[in-house]
Amino acid sequence: MKYLLNINETISNRLFIYYGQSVGLKKYFFGIVYYIMSQSRLLINLLRDIFIFKPDIIFVSKSFAPRYTLFINQILIKHLLKNRALIWDFDDDIINSNEINKFQKKLLLEKAKRIIVTHKYLKSVLPEEFYGKIIEIPTTDGSLDFNDSFEILNDRMSIFENEINITWLGTSYNLSNLYNISEHLNIIGNKVSNKSINLYVICDKPLNYKFTKINLVNIKWDRSVVKNIFKITHIGLMPLENNIYNSKKGGFKIIQYMSSSIPVVVSDVGVNIDIVGDNAGFVVDNDWLSPLEILCSDRNVWTEKSRGAYHQYISNYSYRENFNKLLRIFGEM
């Protein structure tokens, strides 16, 4: 079955980054611009869908627009959802973080025929009366899956004895998590003295930390850049503070690493331990030193975990399988 897809975005990537990076009065200014732009674009998108595109199925990722909804847009959203199938998908705890307002939460819960969440912990933030609508589909990303993954693995292996590349990928909002383990990384740089260790930080803001032996490389996020860095990455990091919000995260960055055959070292928070399993890397509480030292020093363990990471991705989180699951849901509407 073929579907004609129309994608509506309420905020541009540039404005999202500007808002996330700003502080003080600048933050307040971009917050106003952010709200005006999101509601204006939502209004235009709703009018276009109601009178021009007229979709049979509405797929909402997180929400129609963040936080507060103008009254005119509330009316249009209700009109759009009349006699149309609705699928609601979200992969972070937007309920307890107040990223979605009461109007949209109530409407999406009641109108949705299917609610897609990434794991059981996220399911628990919704009222039990709606559990019958919920389908668990893990988050995934097919854009970083190398078809020649084992050839890439051999290329990484060829420099393993002399150089180790460690990568952290995230937004500036999550940089504090990386700062929390920076001293652990610094110690590893001193302990593994026979190799050059590079730390690639791919983010909209730089990590400012004085390492003694590790070469810090800050890179501004860009999808093509990410793929190039992943080609040479030996270890992927995902440290998280253990709090309520982080416990509901879907582990998207872990799955991105694994799709590129990169073994991971991640915090024991939420669903992370289920994603990594036994062979894709290490899930840690406070001891970051031991797993990092093993992966930097032991070629056999690193190779085993690299192959295990890709196997875990293909077996449980492949983009193709998730896409087929979505098609089956569309077919039920």
Summary of the structure (lengths in Angstrom):
residues: 333
radius of gyration: 21.5
end to end distance: 12.8
largest distance: 66.0
contacts: 1044
relative contact order: 0.11
helix: 50%
strand: 16%
